[in-house]
């Protein structure tokens, strides 16, 4: 079997795994969750729904970093490529499925759960908390596995994550449409059926994918794990690295050290701050928008159609994301996502009752927001985090993202109940606008810095051509290379920090050579 044919089969297997995971997510944590909770218990007011989601995502934020680290650690213990991350993903899917099915328990045990009682409210909140643990386990594993897969496959790299995520967007849209139509005809019990079927299909796709990589004759997906003299597992890329005077190694990087690598620069801090504020805004449209749509006269089928319209624009943005990242970088892609969000939610506040078709038009902007933010932030983290720490890096990103989600839901649920949804959406637009301004200033400073370094590099090259002595110190060549070849670092303190670090040929940080 030819190399290209084998790679195509593995790519198809991984795409199927993506499909099933996002169908599972549609049923268990999609936009129908808020209406579901208000149906399960009349005690779920808008503010209570917001607080429940805030608690849920706070657990996700606290779990994600640890889960990513655990998945990467498990990956180094197994001789089969991808097995460690898939094991953690398996536990996440299993726990999440049981937690979601748990929402239906009070309906069948009315003697223990009296109708409208506080016991039902507490039970439903507990089920969302268990689900949050599951999602915190699953999310960084799947994204980390995707990045590792793209690094191994022929002709792909982490910059192609947007194209891979595009398949998930397609099935998120189809799953949401099916959930909306099914809920209109059969009630929310239809969601329980979807999650069981999708969980089983996800496990089957995991097994098929693992079988595919184990039988890969090209060698691209052969495990790099080997046993050292102490019986510990290590990868060949680490075997060529010698410990520094501190005695540390790349394999000992903690989540705190990885986070410091991202936040060490002014540009990195600005980008993470923007990611935080945009996540506050997105949390509202992802979790509370259907409650607002119901007040405009929407049905569950129409709610499902809104998701389809978002996906229709996510697909092309995800598809061209590699080119957009290559041309403009992650920062400018994130700025476009923020501006699209602001226009969208301001538009919400202007839609009169009964004009849901206007909402459908505005939902197209969500494709730009979500696809741009996802592709830009994942690529930014992927270029900084060392190889072998893909899931850990995505766990850190999820921590920042869901910390923003928690803040947004706490504020939004309270504001929506007191002043209405339109006031709440305007407040979210203002918060995201502040994040856009911060990132825009960082981008401007970065562009000026890059232009300055390019001119210094050109002058240095001209002097070498004419054999003129270089007037600055002997580190100019390395100094210019580091600051001009990596588009993620901008300010003076960053420049000084970078000259103390070691980078490989792709500009990735390597702790020890």
C-alpha positions as CSV (number, residue, x, y, z in Angstrom):
1,X,0.0,0.0,0.0
2,X,1.4,3.4,-1.0
3,X,2.6,6.0,1.5
4,X,0.0,8.6,0.4
5,X,-2.8,6.1,0.5
6,X,-2.0,5.0,4.0
7,X,-1.8,8.7,5.1
8,X,-5.2,9.3,3.5
9,X,-6.8,6.4,5.4
10,X,-5.4,7.6,8.7
11,X,-6.6,11.2,8.0
12,X,-10.1,9.8,7.3
13,X,-10.0,7.8,10.5
14,X,-9.1,10.8,12.5
15,X,-11.8,12.9,10.8
16,X,-14.4,10.3,11.8
17,X,-13.1,10.5,15.4
18,X,-13.6,14.3,15.2
19,X,-17.1,13.8,13.8
20,X,-18.3,11.6,16.6
21,X,-16.8,13.7,19.3
22,X,-18.6,16.8,18.2
23,X,-21.9,15.0,17.8
24,X,-21.4,13.9,21.4
25,X,-20.7,17.4,22.4
26,X,-23.7,18.8,20.6
27,X,-26.1,16.6,22.7
28,X,-24.3,17.0,26.0
29,X,-23.2,20.7,26.1
30,X,-24.7,22.4,23.1
31,X,-26.9,25.4,23.1
32,X,-30.0,23.4,24.1
33,X,-28.6,22.8,27.6
34,X,-30.1,26.0,29.0
35,X,-33.7,25.4,27.8
36,X,-33.2,21.8,29.0
37,X,-32.3,22.9,32.5
38,X,-35.3,25.3,32.7
39,X,-37.6,22.4,31.6
40,X,-36.2,20.0,34.2
41,X,-36.7,22.4,37.1
42,X,-38.7,25.6,37.4
43,X,-36.1,26.8,39.9
44,X,-33.7,27.5,37.1
45,X,-34.1,31.2,36.5
46,X,-31.8,33.1,34.0
47,X,-29.3,34.0,36.8
48,X,-29.4,30.4,38.2
49,X,-28.7,29.0,34.7
50,X,-25.8,31.5,34.4
51,X,-24.4,30.5,37.8
52,X,-24.7,26.8,37.0
53,X,-22.8,27.2,33.7
54,X,-20.2,29.4,35.5
55,X,-19.7,26.6,38.1
56,X,-19.5,24.0,35.3
57,X,-16.9,25.9,33.3
58,X,-14.9,26.8,36.4
59,X,-14.4,23.1,36.9
60,X,-13.5,22.7,33.2
61,X,-10.9,25.5,33.6
62,X,-9.4,23.9,36.7
63,X,-9.4,20.4,35.2
64,X,-8.1,21.2,31.7
65,X,-4.4,22.0,32.5
66,X,-4.1,18.9,34.7
67,X,-5.9,16.7,32.1
68,X,-3.6,17.9,29.3
69,X,-0.5,17.2,31.4
70,X,-1.8,13.8,32.4
71,X,-2.6,12.9,28.8
72,X,0.9,13.8,27.6
73,X,2.4,11.9,30.5
74,X,0.3,8.8,29.6
75,X,1.3,9.1,26.0
76,X,5.0,8.6,27.0
77,X,4.1,5.4,28.9
78,X,2.7,3.4,26.0
79,X,4.4,1.9,23.0
80,X,1.4,2.5,20.8
81,X,1.2,6.0,19.3
82,X,-1.8,8.0,20.5
83,X,-2.8,5.4,23.1
84,X,-2.2,7.5,26.2
85,X,-4.3,10.4,25.0
86,X,-7.1,8.2,23.8
87,X,-7.3,6.5,27.2
88,X,-7.8,9.8,28.9
89,X,-10.3,10.8,26.2
90,X,-12.2,7.5,26.8
91,X,-12.7,8.2,30.5
92,X,-13.9,11.7,29.7
93,X,-16.5,10.5,27.2
94,X,-17.7,7.8,29.6
95,X,-18.1,10.0,32.6
96,X,-19.7,12.8,30.5
97,X,-22.3,10.4,29.0
98,X,-23.3,9.1,32.4
99,X,-23.6,12.6,33.8
100,X,-25.8,13.8,31.0
101,X,-28.1,10.7,31.3
102,X,-28.3,11.6,35.0
103,X,-30.4,14.6,34.2
104,X,-33.3,12.2,33.5
105,X,-33.1,10.3,36.8
106,X,-35.5,12.6,38.8
107,X,-38.3,12.1,36.3
108,X,-38.3,8.3,37.0
109,X,-37.9,8.6,40.8
110,X,-40.6,11.1,41.8
111,X,-40.8,9.7,45.3
112,X,-37.2,10.8,45.9
113,X,-37.4,14.0,43.8
114,X,-40.6,15.8,44.4
115,X,-41.7,18.1,41.5
116,X,-40.3,21.6,41.8
117,X,-38.2,20.8,44.9
118,X,-34.8,22.0,45.8
119,X,-33.5,18.4,45.6
120,X,-34.1,18.4,41.8
121,X,-32.3,21.7,41.4
122,X,-29.2,20.4,43.4
123,X,-29.2,17.1,41.5
124,X,-29.2,18.9,38.1
125,X,-26.4,21.2,39.2
126,X,-24.4,18.2,40.4
127,X,-24.9,16.5,37.0
128,X,-23.5,19.5,35.3
129,X,-20.5,19.5,37.6
130,X,-19.8,15.8,36.8
131,X,-20.1,16.6,33.2
132,X,-17.6,19.4,33.6
133,X,-15.0,17.0,34.9
134,X,-15.6,14.8,31.9
135,X,-15.3,17.7,29.4
136,X,-12.2,19.0,31.2
137,X,-10.6,15.6,30.5
138,X,-11.8,15.2,26.9
139,X,-11.2,18.6,25.4
140,X,-7.4,19.0,25.7
141,X,-6.9,15.4,24.8
142,X,-8.7,15.7,21.4
143,X,-7.0,19.0,20.5
144,X,-3.6,17.7,21.6
145,X,-4.1,14.5,19.6
146,X,-5.1,16.6,16.6
147,X,-1.9,18.7,16.8
148,X,0.3,15.6,17.3
149,X,-1.4,13.9,14.3
150,X,-0.8,16.9,12.1
151,X,2.9,17.0,13.1
152,X,3.3,13.4,12.1
153,X,1.3,13.2,8.9
154,X,2.9,13.9,5.6
155,X,2.4,17.4,4.2
156,X,0.7,18.8,7.3
157,X,1.7,20.9,10.3
158,X,-0.1,22.5,13.3
159,X,-1.0,25.4,11.1
160,X,-3.5,23.1,9.4
161,X,-5.5,22.7,12.7
162,X,-8.2,24.9,11.3
163,X,-8.9,22.5,8.4
164,X,-9.1,19.6,10.8
165,X,-11.4,21.5,13.1
166,X,-13.6,22.2,10.1
167,X,-14.9,18.7,10.1
168,X,-16.0,19.1,13.7
169,X,-17.8,22.3,12.8
170,X,-19.8,20.4,10.1
171,X,-21.0,17.8,12.5
172,X,-21.6,20.3,15.2
173,X,-24.1,22.0,12.8
174,X,-25.7,18.8,11.7
175,X,-26.0,17.5,15.3
176,X,-27.6,20.8,16.4
177,X,-30.1,20.7,13.6
178,X,-31.0,17.1,14.4
179,X,-31.3,18.0,18.1
180,X,-33.6,20.9,17.4
181,X,-35.9,19.0,15.1
182,X,-35.9,15.9,17.4
183,X,-36.6,18.0,20.5
184,X,-39.6,19.6,18.8
185,X,-41.1,16.2,17.9
186,X,-40.0,14.0,20.8
187,X,-39.0,16.4,23.6
188,X,-35.6,16.6,25.2
189,X,-35.5,12.8,25.7
190,X,-34.3,12.8,22.1
191,X,-31.0,14.3,23.4
192,X,-30.5,11.3,25.6
193,X,-30.7,9.0,22.6
194,X,-28.3,11.1,20.6
195,X,-25.6,11.1,23.4
196,X,-25.8,7.3,23.8
197,X,-25.5,6.6,20.1
198,X,-22.7,9.2,19.6
199,X,-20.7,7.9,22.6
200,X,-20.8,4.3,21.2
201,X,-19.8,5.6,17.7
202,X,-17.0,7.6,19.3
203,X,-15.5,4.5,21.0
204,X,-15.7,2.6,17.8
205,X,-13.9,5.4,15.9
206,X,-11.2,5.5,18.6
207,X,-10.6,1.8,18.2
208,X,-10.5,2.0,14.4
209,X,-8.1,5.0,14.5
210,X,-5.8,3.2,17.0
211,X,-5.8,0.2,14.9
212,X,-4.9,2.3,11.9
213,X,-1.9,4.0,13.5
214,X,-0.6,0.7,14.9
215,X,-0.7,-0.8,11.4
216,X,0.9,2.2,9.8
217,X,3.7,0.9,7.6
218,X,5.1,4.4,6.7
219,X,6.7,4.8,10.1
220,X,5.1,8.3,10.6
221,X,3.0,7.2,13.5
222,X,5.4,4.8,15.2
223,X,5.7,5.5,18.9
224,X,8.8,7.3,19.9
225,X,8.7,6.0,23.4
226,X,11.7,4.0,24.6
227,X,12.8,2.8,28.0
228,X,15.9,4.3,29.5
229,X,18.3,2.7,32.0
230,X,16.0,3.6,34.9
231,X,12.9,2.0,33.2
232,X,11.4,5.5,32.6
233,X,9.9,6.3,29.2
234,X,11.5,9.0,27.1
235,X,11.3,10.2,23.5
236,X,14.2,10.3,21.0
237,X,14.0,14.0,20.6
238,X,14.8,14.3,24.3
239,X,17.6,11.8,24.1
240,X,19.7,14.2,22.1
241,X,19.4,16.9,24.7
242,X,21.8,17.2,27.5
243,X,20.9,18.5,30.9
244,X,22.0,22.0,31.8
245,X,23.7,23.0,35.0
246,X,20.4,23.1,36.7
247,X,19.9,19.4,35.9
248,X,16.5,20.1,34.4
249,X,15.2,18.4,31.2
250,X,12.5,19.1,28.7
251,X,10.5,16.2,30.0
252,X,10.2,17.9,33.4
253,X,8.3,21.0,32.2
254,X,5.3,21.7,34.4
255,X,2.1,23.5,33.5
256,X,3.4,26.6,35.4
257,X,6.6,26.7,33.3
258,X,4.6,26.3,30.1
259,X,2.3,29.1,31.1
260,X,5.3,31.3,31.9
261,X,6.6,30.6,28.5
262,X,3.4,32.0,26.9
263,X,3.0,34.9,29.3
264,X,6.6,36.0,29.4
265,X,6.2,38.4,26.5
266,X,4.0,41.5,26.3
267,X,2.5,40.3,23.1
268,X,1.6,36.9,24.7
269,X,0.0,38.6,27.6
270,X,-2.1,40.8,25.4
271,X,-3.2,37.9,23.3
272,X,-4.2,35.8,26.3
273,X,-6.1,38.8,27.7
274,X,-8.0,39.2,24.5
275,X,-8.8,35.5,24.5
276,X,-10.1,35.9,28.0
277,X,-12.4,38.8,27.2
278,X,-13.6,37.2,23.9
279,X,-14.4,34.0,25.8
280,X,-16.5,36.1,28.2
281,X,-18.5,37.3,25.2
282,X,-18.8,33.9,23.4
283,X,-20.0,32.3,26.7
284,X,-23.2,34.3,26.5
285,X,-24.1,33.5,22.9
286,X,-23.2,29.8,23.5
287,X,-25.2,29.3,26.7
288,X,-27.8,32.0,27.1
289,X,-28.7,33.0,23.5
290,X,-31.5,30.4,23.1
291,X,-33.3,31.9,26.1
292,X,-33.2,35.3,24.3
293,X,-34.3,33.7,21.1
294,X,-37.3,32.1,22.8
295,X,-38.4,35.6,23.9
296,X,-38.4,36.5,20.2
297,X,-40.7,33.6,19.3
298,X,-38.2,31.0,18.2
299,X,-38.9,27.3,18.1
300,X,-36.3,24.5,18.8
301,X,-36.1,23.8,15.1
302,X,-35.3,27.5,14.5
303,X,-32.8,27.3,17.3
304,X,-31.1,24.4,15.5
305,X,-31.1,26.4,12.3
306,X,-29.2,29.3,13.9
307,X,-26.4,26.8,14.7
308,X,-26.4,25.6,11.0
309,X,-26.0,29.2,9.9
310,X,-23.0,29.7,12.2
311,X,-21.4,26.5,10.8
312,X,-22.0,27.6,7.2
313,X,-19.5,30.4,7.8
314,X,-17.2,28.5,10.2
315,X,-16.5,25.9,7.4
316,X,-14.9,28.4,4.9
317,X,-13.0,30.3,7.6
318,X,-11.6,27.0,9.1
319,X,-10.7,25.9,5.5
320,X,-8.7,29.1,4.7
321,X,-7.3,29.5,8.3
322,X,-3.9,28.1,7.3
323,X,-3.5,30.7,4.6
324,X,-4.8,33.5,6.8
325,X,-2.4,32.5,9.6
326,X,0.5,32.4,7.1
327,X,-0.4,35.9,5.7
328,X,-1.5,37.8,8.8
329,X,-0.5,35.7,11.8
330,X,-2.7,34.7,14.8
331,X,-3.1,38.1,16.2
332,X,-4.9,39.7,13.3
333,X,-7.1,36.7,12.9
334,X,-8.2,37.1,16.5
335,X,-8.8,40.8,15.9
336,X,-11.2,39.9,13.1
337,X,-12.9,37.4,15.4
338,X,-13.4,40.1,18.0
339,X,-14.8,42.7,15.6
340,X,-17.3,40.1,14.1
341,X,-18.5,39.3,17.7
342,X,-19.1,43.0,18.5
343,X,-21.1,43.6,15.3
344,X,-23.1,40.4,15.9
345,X,-24.3,41.1,19.5
346,X,-25.0,44.7,18.9
347,X,-27.2,43.5,16.1
348,X,-29.0,41.2,18.6
349,X,-30.1,44.2,20.6
350,X,-31.7,45.8,17.5
351,X,-33.8,42.8,16.4
352,X,-37.6,43.2,17.1
353,X,-39.8,40.4,18.4
354,X,-40.9,37.9,15.8
355,X,-38.0,38.7,13.3
356,X,-35.9,35.6,13.8
357,X,-34.7,35.7,10.2
358,X,-32.6,38.7,11.2
359,X,-31.0,36.6,13.9
360,X,-30.1,34.0,11.2
361,X,-28.3,36.6,9.2
362,X,-26.3,37.8,12.3
363,X,-25.4,34.2,13.2
364,X,-23.2,34.1,10.1
365,X,-20.8,36.3,11.9
366,X,-20.3,33.7,14.6
367,X,-18.5,31.6,12.0
368,X,-15.8,34.3,11.7
369,X,-15.7,34.7,15.5
370,X,-15.4,31.1,16.5
371,X,-13.3,29.8,13.7
372,X,-10.9,32.8,13.8
373,X,-10.5,32.6,17.6
374,X,-10.0,28.9,17.6
375,X,-7.5,28.7,14.8
376,X,-5.6,31.8,15.9
377,X,-5.3,30.9,19.6
378,X,-4.5,27.2,19.0
379,X,-1.7,28.1,16.5
380,X,-0.2,30.7,18.8
381,X,0.0,28.2,21.6
382,X,1.2,25.4,19.3
383,X,4.2,27.4,18.0
384,X,5.4,28.2,21.5
385,X,4.8,24.9,23.4
386,X,7.6,22.3,22.9
387,X,6.9,19.1,21.0
388,X,5.4,16.4,23.2
389,X,3.4,18.9,25.2
390,X,0.5,19.4,22.8
391,X,-2.3,18.4,25.2
392,X,-0.7,20.4,28.0
393,X,-0.5,23.5,25.9
394,X,-4.1,23.2,24.9
395,X,-5.0,22.5,28.5
396,X,-3.5,25.9,29.4
397,X,-5.4,27.6,26.5
398,X,-8.7,25.9,27.7
399,X,-7.9,27.2,31.3
400,X,-7.6,30.8,30.0
401,X,-10.7,30.4,27.8
402,X,-13.0,28.9,30.4
403,X,-11.9,31.3,33.0
404,X,-13.3,33.9,30.7
405,X,-16.4,31.8,30.2
406,X,-16.9,31.7,34.0
407,X,-16.6,35.5,34.4
408,X,-18.9,36.1,31.5
409,X,-21.6,33.8,32.7
410,X,-21.5,35.1,36.3
411,X,-22.0,38.7,35.0
412,X,-24.3,37.9,32.1
413,X,-26.9,35.8,34.0
414,X,-27.3,38.4,36.7
415,X,-27.5,41.4,34.2
416,X,-30.0,39.5,32.0
417,X,-32.3,38.8,34.9
418,X,-32.2,42.4,36.2
419,X,-32.1,44.5,33.1
420,X,-32.9,42.1,30.2
421,X,-30.9,40.4,27.5
422,X,-30.4,43.5,25.3
423,X,-28.6,45.4,28.0
424,X,-26.5,42.2,28.8
425,X,-25.4,41.9,25.1
426,X,-24.4,45.5,25.0
427,X,-22.2,45.0,28.1
428,X,-20.6,42.0,26.5
429,X,-19.8,44.0,23.4
430,X,-18.1,46.7,25.5
431,X,-16.0,44.1,27.3
432,X,-14.9,42.4,24.1
433,X,-14.2,45.9,22.6
434,X,-11.7,46.6,25.4
435,X,-9.9,43.3,24.6
436,X,-9.8,44.3,21.0
437,X,-8.1,47.6,21.8
438,X,-5.5,45.9,24.0
439,X,-4.6,43.4,21.3
440,X,-4.7,46.0,18.6
441,X,-2.1,48.1,20.5
442,X,0.1,45.0,20.9
443,X,-0.2,44.3,17.1
444,X,0.8,47.9,16.3
445,X,3.8,47.8,18.6
446,X,4.8,44.4,17.2
447,X,4.6,45.6,13.6
448,X,6.8,48.6,14.4
449,X,9.3,46.4,16.2
450,X,9.4,43.9,13.3
451,X,10.0,46.7,10.7
452,X,12.8,48.0,12.9
453,X,14.4,44.6,13.1
454,X,14.1,44.0,9.4
455,X,15.9,47.2,8.6
456,X,18.6,46.3,11.1
457,X,18.9,42.9,9.4
458,X,19.1,44.4,6.0
459,X,21.8,46.9,7.1
460,X,23.8,44.0,8.7
461,X,23.5,42.0,5.4
462,X,24.7,45.0,3.4
463,X,27.7,45.5,5.6
464,X,28.7,41.8,5.3
465,X,28.4,42.1,1.5
466,X,30.8,45.1,1.5
467,X,32.9,43.6,4.3
468,X,32.3,46.6,6.5
469,X,32.8,46.1,10.2
470,X,29.6,45.8,12.2
471,X,29.4,48.6,14.7
472,X,27.2,46.8,17.2
473,X,28.0,43.8,19.4
474,X,28.8,40.4,18.0
475,X,25.4,39.1,18.9
476,X,23.6,41.3,16.3
477,X,23.1,38.4,13.9
478,X,21.5,36.1,16.4
479,X,19.7,39.1,17.9
480,X,18.1,40.0,14.6
481,X,17.2,36.5,13.7
482,X,15.4,35.8,16.9
483,X,13.3,38.9,16.9
484,X,12.5,38.9,13.2
485,X,11.8,35.2,12.6
486,X,9.3,34.8,15.4
487,X,6.2,36.9,15.0
488,X,4.9,36.4,18.5
489,X,7.4,38.5,20.4
490,X,7.4,42.3,20.3
491,X,8.8,44.4,23.1
492,X,12.3,45.1,24.6
493,X,12.0,42.9,27.6
494,X,10.9,40.1,25.4
495,X,14.0,40.6,23.2
496,X,16.3,40.4,26.2
497,X,14.5,37.3,27.4
498,X,14.6,35.6,24.0
499,X,18.4,36.0,23.7
500,X,18.8,33.9,26.8
501,X,16.7,31.0,25.4
502,X,17.4,28.3,22.9
503,X,15.3,27.8,19.8
504,X,15.2,25.1,17.2
505,X,15.1,25.7,13.4
506,X,11.3,26.3,13.5
507,X,11.5,28.9,16.2
508,X,10.1,26.6,19.0
509,X,11.6,27.0,22.5
510,X,13.8,24.1,23.5
511,X,14.7,24.1,27.2
512,X,17.8,21.9,26.9
513,X,19.8,20.8,23.9
